């Protein structure tokens, strides 16, 4: 059986298009929904990253404020280091006279003693002393004690050019042995005088302080 379609071709094409028309709309609506869902997902992701970035900025600002607060202590430490170096440089050239006097007493021979002793950076060293000798002994024995003292004094780092200025035979009654109580007998001694120079230690060069010049902190308005 042969089917004969007497409808015009335009009507046939229009009916064929109307048959697929609803599927085309369904596809378009589905595509639009997919685009909208994708856009919404991207927007939510962007908003989340923006919130994380803002949180990091606030945390950084907080840490920066804490660092600025501790910067005051760093500045104080640098100032203290600079002052300490200045003090050490000043004290390096200072002579401890008490220690120097103690060193002189330590190098003094047992057979010699000092009657007068002065020392200063301006006038130097000046001492007067005595060393005993017996009448039967040679005077050279007493001078050996004096020479020993001069050698020891010249070996001290803080002293130089220690010279014997005078030495004479004398009678010295202080602390001399006595045969009867309260009656000292004269003792044979060699009285001597010596002078010297005080050597000031060389002050070391001051090392530069790292970061000594610290710029003033900047203030930011709210």
C-alpha positions in Angstrom: 0.0 0.0 0.0 1.4 3.3 -1.0 0.9 6.3 1.3 0.5 9.6 -0.5 1.1 12.8 1.5 -0.7 15.6 -0.2 0.4 18.3 2.3 2.7 20.9 1.1 6.4 20.6 1.8 6.5 23.7 4.0 3.8 22.2 6.3 5.7 19.0 6.5 9.0 20.8 7.5 7.1 22.9 10.1 5.6 19.9 11.7 9.0 18.2 11.8 10.5 21.2 13.5 7.7 21.4 16.0 8.3 17.8 16.9 12.0 18.6 18.0 11.2 22.1 19.3 10.6 21.1 23.0 13.8 19.1 23.0 15.7 22.2 21.8 14.3 24.2 24.7 15.1 21.6 27.2 18.7 21.6 26.0 18.9 25.4 26.1 17.4 25.5 29.6 19.8 22.7 30.8 22.8 24.6 29.3 21.8 27.8 31.1 21.4 25.9 34.4 24.8 24.4 34.0 26.4 27.8 33.4 24.6 29.3 36.4 25.7 26.5 38.7 29.3 26.8 37.4 29.2 30.6 38.0 27.8 30.1 41.5 30.5 27.6 42.3 33.2 29.9 41.1 31.8 32.9 43.0 31.6 30.9 46.2 35.2 29.7 45.7 36.4 33.3 45.0 34.6 34.5 48.1 36.2 31.8 50.2 39.7 32.7 49.0 38.9 36.4 49.6 38.0 35.7 53.2 41.2 33.7 53.7 43.2 36.6 52.2 41.6 39.1 54.5 42.2 36.8 57.5 45.9 36.6 56.5 46.1 40.3 56.2 44.7 40.8 59.7 47.1 38.2 61.1 50.0 39.9 59.4 48.9 43.3 60.8 48.8 41.8 64.3 52.3 40.2 64.0 53.6 43.5 62.6 52.2 45.4 65.7 53.9 42.9 68.0 57.2 43.2 66.1 57.0 47.0 66.4 56.5 46.7 70.1 59.6 44.5 70.5 61.6 46.9 68.3 61.8 49.2 71.3 63.8 46.6 73.2 66.1 46.0 70.2 66.8 49.7 70.1 67.6 49.8 73.8 69.9 46.8 73.4 71.8 48.5 70.6 72.2 51.6 72.8 73.4 49.5 75.7 76.0 47.7 73.5 77.2 51.1 72.2 77.6 52.5 75.7 79.3 49.3 76.9 81.9 49.5 74.1 82.5 53.2 74.9 83.0 52.4 78.6 85.3 49.5 77.8 87.4 51.7 75.5 87.7 54.3 78.3 88.5 51.8 81.0 91.1 50.0 78.7 93.4 53.0 79.1 92.9 53.4 82.9 95.5 52.2 85.3 94.4 50.5 88.4 96.7 52.1 91.0 95.6 49.8 93.8 96.6 46.7 91.8 99.9 48.3 90.7 100.8 49.1 94.3 100.0 45.5 95.2 102.2 44.2 92.4 105.1 46.4 93.7 104.7 45.0 97.2 104.7 41.4 95.8 108.0 41.9 93.9 109.7 43.6 96.9 112.5 41.3 98.2 112.2 39.9 101.7 115.4 41.6 102.8 114.2 45.1 101.7 111.4 47.3 102.9 109.9 50.6 101.8 109.9 53.8 103.9 107.9 55.9 101.4 106.0 55.1 98.3 104.1 57.3 95.8 102.7 56.5 92.4 100.5 58.4 89.9 100.0 58.7 86.2 101.3 62.3 86.2 104.4 62.1 88.5 105.2 58.4 88.0 106.8 56.2 90.6 108.9 57.5 93.5 110.0 55.2 96.4 112.4 55.3 99.3 113.5 52.2 101.0 116.2 50.5 103.0 117.9 47.1 103.0 119.9 45.9 106.0 123.6 45.0 106.1 125.8 43.9 108.9 129.1 45.7 109.8 131.1 42.6 109.0 129.5 42.1 105.6 130.4 43.8 102.3 128.1 46.6 101.2 127.7 44.8 97.9 125.3 42.3 99.6 122.8 45.1 100.3 123.1 46.5 96.8 122.3 43.1 95.3 118.9 43.4 97.0 118.4 46.8 95.6 119.3 45.6 92.1 116.9 42.7 92.4 114.1 45.1 93.3 114.9 47.4 90.3 114.9 44.4 87.9 111.6 43.2 89.1 110.0 46.6 89.0 111.1 47.1 85.3 109.5 43.7 84.5 106.1 45.0 85.5 104.1 45.9 82.4 102.7 49.1 84.0 106.2 50.5 84.9 109.2 51.5 82.8 112.5 53.3 83.2 112.8 52.4 86.9 116.2 53.8 88.0 118.1 54.1 91.2 118.6 57.8 92.0 120.6 57.4 95.3 121.9 54.9 97.7 123.8 55.7 100.9 125.0 53.9 104.0 122.9 54.9 107.1 122.0 54.0 110.6 118.4 53.0 111.0 117.0 52.6 114.5 113.4 51.7 113.8 112.6 48.0 114.6 116.3 47.4 115.3 117.0 44.6 117.7 117.7 45.7 121.3 119.5 44.1 124.2 117.4 45.9 126.8 113.7 46.7 126.5 113.0 50.1 125.0 116.5 50.7 124.0 116.9 50.1 120.2 120.3 49.6 118.8 121.3 51.3 115.5 121.3 49.0 112.5 123.5 49.3 109.5 121.4 49.8 106.3 121.6 51.1 102.8 119.0 53.7 102.2 118.0 54.1 98.5 115.7 56.1 96.3 114.3 55.1 92.9 112.0 56.7 90.3 110.1 55.3 87.3 107.5 56.0 84.7 103.9 54.7 84.7 103.0 53.2 81.3 99.4 53.7 80.2 98.0 50.7 78.4 97.1 51.3 74.8 93.4 51.6 74.3 92.0 49.2 71.7 90.2 50.7 68.7 86.5 50.8 69.3 84.7 48.3 67.0 81.7 49.8 65.1 78.4 48.9 66.5 76.1 47.2 64.0 72.9 49.0 63.7 73.9 51.7 66.1 71.9 54.3 64.1 68.3 53.2 64.3 65.7 55.3 62.4 62.8 56.6 64.4 59.7 54.5 64.2 57.0 55.7 61.8 53.4 56.2 62.8 50.6 55.3 60.6 47.2 56.9 60.8 44.0 54.9 61.3 
